[in-house]
Amino acid sequence: MTVRFIQKHAEEKKTSFNPRPYWKLFIDWLLDLSTLDPVFEGANFQHLTALPTSFHALQPLKVSAFRLFS
């Protein structure tokens, strides 16, 4: 759902799209998932595998505005 929102937002904004807040969101999720208790380890794996899938869907070849910023 988040990826679709980002893709739609990037398509609507075109050149004025700012990917920084989304990068921060993904980084915060990654940090939160890596610091959870071992009890949630199975769920963590599922969530951690969702992150690369999201990044693949948002790669610059598909969403040109979602590239490294200068």
C-alpha positions as CSV (number, residue, x, y, z in Angstrom):
1,M,0.0,0.0,0.0
2,T,2.8,2.4,0.8
3,V,4.6,1.6,-2.5
4,R,1.5,2.4,-4.5
5,F,1.0,5.6,-2.7
6,I,4.6,6.7,-3.4
7,Q,4.3,5.7,-7.0
8,K,1.1,7.6,-7.4
9,H,2.5,10.7,-5.6
10,A,5.7,10.6,-7.8
11,E,3.5,10.3,-10.9
12,E,1.4,13.3,-9.9
13,K,4.2,15.5,-8.8
14,K,6.7,14.6,-11.5
15,T,9.7,16.9,-11.1
16,S,8.6,18.4,-7.8
17,F,8.5,15.0,-6.1
18,N,10.6,14.8,-3.0
19,P,11.7,11.3,-2.1
20,R,13.5,12.2,1.2
21,P,10.6,11.7,3.5
22,Y,10.0,8.3,2.1
23,W,13.6,7.3,2.4
24,K,13.5,8.4,6.0
25,L,10.3,6.3,6.5
26,F,11.9,3.2,5.1
27,I,15.1,3.7,7.1
28,D,13.1,4.2,10.3
29,W,11.1,1.0,9.6
30,L,14.3,-0.9,9.1
31,L,15.9,0.4,12.3
32,D,12.7,-0.4,14.3
33,L,12.5,-3.9,12.8
34,S,16.2,-4.6,13.6
35,T,15.8,-3.7,17.3
36,L,12.7,-5.7,18.1
37,D,12.7,-8.6,20.7
38,P,13.7,-12.1,19.6
39,V,10.1,-13.2,20.3
40,F,9.1,-11.5,17.1
41,E,11.9,-12.9,15.0
42,G,9.6,-14.8,12.6
43,A,7.4,-11.8,11.9
44,N,10.5,-9.6,11.5
45,F,11.8,-11.8,8.7
46,Q,8.5,-11.3,6.8
47,H,8.7,-7.6,7.3
48,L,12.3,-7.4,6.4
49,T,11.7,-9.3,3.1
50,A,9.0,-6.8,2.3
51,L,11.5,-3.9,2.3
52,P,13.6,-5.2,-0.6
53,T,10.5,-5.9,-2.6
54,S,9.4,-2.3,-1.9
55,F,12.8,-0.9,-3.0
56,H,12.6,-3.0,-6.1
57,A,9.2,-1.6,-7.0
58,L,10.5,1.9,-6.4
59,Q,13.8,1.6,-8.3
60,P,14.6,4.6,-10.5
61,L,13.9,2.6,-13.7
62,K,10.3,2.3,-12.7
63,V,9.9,5.5,-10.6
64,S,12.5,8.0,-12.0
65,A,11.8,10.5,-9.3
66,F,12.8,8.0,-6.6
67,R,16.5,8.2,-7.1
68,L,19.4,9.2,-5.0
69,F,19.2,12.9,-4.4
70,S,22.1,15.3,-4.7
